[in-house]
Amino acid sequence: MSANNSTNNHTYTPPSNVVCLPLTNQLEALLTIIRDKDTNRGDFIFYSDRIIRLLVEEGLNHLPVVEKKVITPTGCEFTGVSFKGKICGVSIMRAGEAMEQGSVRIGKILIQRDEETAQPKLYYAKLPPGIENRYVLLLDPMLATGGSAIKAIEVLLSYGVKEDKILFLNLIAAPEGIQAVTSKFSQLKIITSFIDQGLNEKKFIIPGLGDFGDRYFTWP
Ligand code: URA
């Protein structure tokens, strides 16, 4: 469902290539748990994983299908569909690795701030062979300024991935990050579970949930 008719941030209308999960009671409860500073690491992982599953499921809804006929065990022919193209996941390290669920082929991109230029810099990319022919689920749980995402998308494009075959999945997005990414790339889709108010002076998402990578991988 497009964010234009279901956005969960009523003060911000994102561009039409942003898809916001419908804010069901379930999703709101899951988000409330992972936002709570008192949620322990085990629960943070468990409930984040549930939201990530919803995001991946929504992402798959945006992939094209072709007609497929099968024979059921009752001997009947059933005309359904199968996915048209191959898929792979690409995580932006480290936090994006938390989103590597399921069995899709996975690539990894490491981007960090260059101390001299203060710009996001590519340190490492390992992408599956033939990625230029695949749909790519780009994985990063928090879309804050959009700097790393833009760099990661540029890397994918340089490997021959078509922009309209990129689905960028995140749990929480800031309007600043959405604007930065969509003003450069209008053909990809961003799929997010919630659009927050914005960024604070330290570039953390507000209200947010703190540092996702720390809470998922190291928080006691
Ligand atoms: N990354 C995080 O983990 N949290 C934020 O609030 C912003 C970026």
Residues whose N, C-alpha, C, O or C-beta is under 5 A from the ligand:
A	BS01	URA	M142 A144 K203 F204 I205 G208 G210 D211 F212 G213
